[in-house]
Amino acid sequence: MIRLQIDKLRGKQLDQFFDAILTLETREDCYQFFDDVATMHEVQALSQRLQVAKLLSEGKTYQAIENETNASTATISRVRRSLDYGSGGYAKVFKRLKEKEMREKAEKQTE
């Protein structure tokens, strides 16, 4: 069984935070919520990590990722470890984003 790092943080407070995120319905909702709940730097760091994970999963080199995202090699290495040994969250999100993209593309073709 995969032991999640976040298991150490599990509890009512974190449950409420994730439940709040799950109520967000639009991109604008996300912008507004994360503007209130995090600093610009924190949001940018999370966004950068997602982009690094995407590029790593596409087989890009550390140098190419560093050039494209301005992420440090330490950040790239941490994300690589999460992709290789993490709980599968990145893979789940990438799969769902790909499915969404395919649905939207199919809808546009039927219009």
NURO-922738 format. One line per 5 residues: for each residue x, y, z of N, C-alpha, C. Coordinates in steps of 0.05 Angstrom, whole numbers, plus 32768, in hexadecimal, padded with zeros to 4 digits. Layout:
<nodes>
X,Y,Z,X,Y,Z,X,Y,Z | ...
</nodes>
This chain:
<nodes>
8011,7FE8,8000,8000,8000,8000,8012,8019,8000 | 800A,802C,7FF0,801A,8045,7FEF,8014,8056,8007 | 8029,805E,8014,8027,8070,802C,8029,808D,8022 | 8014,809C,8024,8014,80B7,801C,8023,80C9,8030 | 8033,80DB,8026,8041,80EE,8038,802C,80FF,8046
8017,8104,8039,8003,8116,8045,7FF4,8108,805C | 7FF7,80ED,805E,7FEA,80DF,8074,7FF2,80EC,808F | 800A,80F6,8091,8014,8103,80AA,8003,811C,80B0 | 7FF7,8128,809C,7FE8,8141,80A0,7FCA,813D,80A1 | 7FC1,8124,809B,7FA5,811F,809A,7F97,8129,80B3
7F7F,8134,80AF,7F70,813D,80C6,7F5A,814F,80BD | 7F4A,8158,80D0,7F33,8169,80CA,7F3A,8182,80BB | 7F50,818F,80C2,7F58,81A8,80B5,7F5F,81A4,8098 | 7F6E,8190,8092,7F76,818B,8076,7F5E,8180,8066 | 7F4D,8170,8073,7F34,8167,8066,7F23,817F,805D
7F21,8193,806F,7F11,81AB,8069,7F1D,81BA,8052 | 7F38,81BC,8051,7F46,81CA,803C,7F40,81BC,8021 | 7F44,81A1,8020,7F3F,8193,8007,7F21,8194,7FFF | 7F10,8192,8013,7EF3,8195,800D,7EED,81B0,8000 | 7EFA,81C5,800A,7EF7,81E0,7FFF,7F00,81E0,7FE2
7F17,81D5,7FDC,7F21,81D4,7FC1,7F0E,81C5,7FAF | 7F02,81AF,7FB9,7EF0,81A0,7FA9,7ED6,81AE,7FA2 | 7ED0,81C4,7FB0,7EB8,81D4,7FAA,7EBD,81E7,7F93 | 7ED6,81EC,7F8C,7EDC,81FF,7F76,7ED2,81F4,7F5C | 7EC3,8204,7F4D,7EB7,81FA,7F34,7EC4,8205,7F1B
7ED0,821C,7F1C,7EDB,8229,7F04,7EF8,8231,7F09 | 7F06,8236,7EF3,7F21,8241,7EF6,7F21,825B,7F05 | 7F0D,826C,7F00,7F0C,8286,7F0F,7F08,8281,7F2D | 7EF8,826D,7F34,7EF5,8265,7F51,7F11,825F,7F5C | 7F20,8250,7F4D,7F3B,8248,7F56,7F4D,8260,7F5A
7F4D,8272,7F46,7F5D,828A,7F48,7F56,829A,7F62 | 7F3C,829D,7F67,7F33,82AC,7F7E,7F3B,829F,7F98 | 7F36,8285,7F99,7F3C,8276,7FB2,7F5A,8276,7FB8 | 7F6A,826F,7FA4,7F86,826D,7FA9,7F93,8288,7FAD | 7F87,829D,7FA2,7F91,82B8,7FA7,7F8D,82BF,7FC5
7F78,82B5,7FD1,7F72,82BA,7FED,7F82,82A7,7FFF | 7F86,828E,7FF7,7F91,827A,8009,7FAF,8277,8008 | 7FBC,8280,7FF3,7FD9,827C,7FF0,7FE6,8295,7FE4 | 8000,8297,7FE8,800F,82AD,7FDB,8012,82A7,7FBE | 8018,82BC,7FAF,801D,82B8,7F92,8034,82A5,7F8E
8049,82A7,7F9E,8060,8295,7F9C,8058,8278,7FA1 | 8047,8273,7FB5,803F,8257,7FBB,802F,824B,7FA3 | 801D,825B,7F98,800D,8252,7F82,801E,824D,7F69 | 8031,825F,7F65,8043,825B,7F4E,8055,8243,7F52 | 805E,823D,7F6A,806E,8226,7F70,805F,820C,7F6A
8046,820B,7F72,8035,81F4,7F6D,8031,81F0,7F4F | 802B,8206,7F42,8027,8205,7F25,8040,81FC,7F16 | 8057,8206,7F20,8070,81FE,7F13,8075,81E0,7F17 | 806F,81D5,7F2E,8073,81B9,7F33,8062,81A8,7F21 | 8049,81B1,7F1D,8038,81A2,7F0A,8043,81A2,7EEE
804D,81B9,7EE5,8059,81BB,7ECB,8072,81AA,7EC9 | 8082,81AA,7EDE,809A,8199,7EDE,8092,817C,7EDC | 807E,8173,7EEB,8075,8158,7EEA,806B,8150,7ECE | 805C,8163,7EC1,8052,815E,7EA6,8069,815A,7E93 | 807D,816B,7E94,8094,8169,7E82,80A5,8150,7E87
80A8,8149,7EA1,80B6,8130,7EA7,80A7,8118,7E9C | 808D,8118,7E9F,807D,8102,7E95,807D,8100,7E76 | 8084,8116,7E6A,8087,8117,7E4C,80A3,810F,7E44 | 80B5,810A,7E57,80D0,8101,7E51,80E4,8117,7E4D | 80DD,8130,7E54,80F0,8146,7E51,8108,8143,7E64
811E,814F,7E5C,8136,814E,7E6C,8134,8163,7E82 | 8145,815F,7E97,8146,8173,7EAC,814D,818E,7EA1 | 8160,818F,7E8F,8169,81A9,7E83,8153,81B7,7E74 | 8144,81A7,7E64,812E,81B3,7E55,8118,81BD,7E69 | 8113,81AE,7E7E,80FF,81B6,7E91,8108,81CF,7EA0
8121,81CF,7EA8,812C,81E7,7EB6,812A,8200,7EA4 | 8130,81FD,7E8B,812E,8213,7E78,8111,821D,7E74 | 80FF,820A,7E73,80E3,8211,7E6D,80D4,821C,7E85 | 80DA,8211,7E9D,80CB,8218,7EB5,80D9,8229,7EC9 | 80F3,822C,7EC6,8104,8239,7EDA,8105,822B,7EF4
80FD,8212,7EF5,80FE,8202,7F0D,811B,81FA,7F13 | 8122,81F9,7F2C,813D,81F0,7F33,813F,81D2,7F2F | 8157,81C8,7F2D,815B,81AB,7F2A,8151,819C,7F43 | 8153,81A9,7F5A,8149,819D,7F73,812A,8199,7F71 | 811C,81AD,7F67,80FF,81AB,7F63,80F9,8195,7F4F
8107,8194,7F39,8103,8180,7F25,8107,8164,7F30 | 811C,8161,7F40,8122,8147,7F4D,810C,813F,7F61 | 8102,8152,7F70,80EC,814C,7F83,80D3,8143,7F74 | 80CD,8151,7F5F,80B6,8149,7F4F,80BA,812E,7F42 | 80D2,8128,7F38,80D9,810E,7F2D,80D4,80F8,7F42
80DD,80FD,7F5B,80D8,80E9,7F70,80BA,80E5,7F75 | 80AB,80FA,7F74,808E,80F7,7F77,8082,80E7,7F61 | 808B,80EC,7F49,8081,80DC,7F32,8088,80BF,7F34 | 80A0,80BA,7F3D,80AA,809E,7F3F,80A0,808F,7F58 | 809F,809D,7F6E,8099,808F,7F88,8081,809A,7F97
8074,80AD,7F8B,805E,80BA,7F99,8044,80AA,7F99 | 802E,80B7,7F9F,8015,80A9,7FA1,8004,80A9,7F88 | 8010,80B3,7F71,8002,80B2,7F58,7FF0,80C9,7F52 | 7FF2,80DE,7F62,7FE1,80F5,7F5E,7FE5,8103,7F44 | 7FFE,8107,7F3C,8004,8114,7F23,7FF8,8104,7F0C
7FFD,80EA,7F0C,7FF3,80D9,7EF6,7FD4,80DA,7EF4 | 7FC7,80DB,7F0B,7FAA,80DC,7F0B,7FA0,80F7,7EFF | 7FAD,810C,7F07,7FA5,8127,7EFC,7FAB,8128,7EDE | 7FC2,811F,7ED5,7FC9,8120,7EB9,7FB5,810F,7EA8 | 7FAE,80F8,7EB3,7F9A,80E7,7EA5,7F80,80F5,7EA2
7F77,8102,7EB7,7F5D,8110,7EB7,7F5E,8128,7EA5 | 7F74,8137,7EA5,7F77,814E,7E93,7F76,8145,7E76 | 7F84,812F,7E70,7F84,8124,7E55,7F68,811C,7E4C | 7F5A,810E,7E5E,7F3E,8106,7E58,7F2C,811F,7E53 | 7F30,8133,7E63,7F20,814C,7E60,7F27,8159,7E45
7F40,815A,7E3E,7F48,8165,7E25,7F3C,8156,7E0D | 7F3C,813B,7E0F,7F31,812B,7DFA,7F12,812F,7DF7 | 7F04,8131,7E0E,7EE8,8136,7E0E,7EE1,8151,7E01 | 7EF1,8166,7E08,7EEC,8180,7DFD,7EF2,8181,7DDF | 7F06,8173,7DD7,7F0D,8171,7DBA,7EF7,8163,7DAB
7EEC,814D,7DB6,7ED6,813F,7DAA,7EBD,8150,7DA8 | 7EB8,8160,7DBD,7EA0,8171,7DBD,7EA3,8187,7DA7 | 7EBB,8192,7DA4,7EBF,81A6,7D8F,7EBB,819A,7D73 | 7EC2,8181,7D6F,7EBF,8175,7D55,7EA2,816F,7D4F | 7E92,816B,7D63,7E75,8165,7D5E,7E65,817F,7D5B
7E71,8196,7D61,7E61,81AF,7D5E,7E5F,81B8,7D42
</nodes>
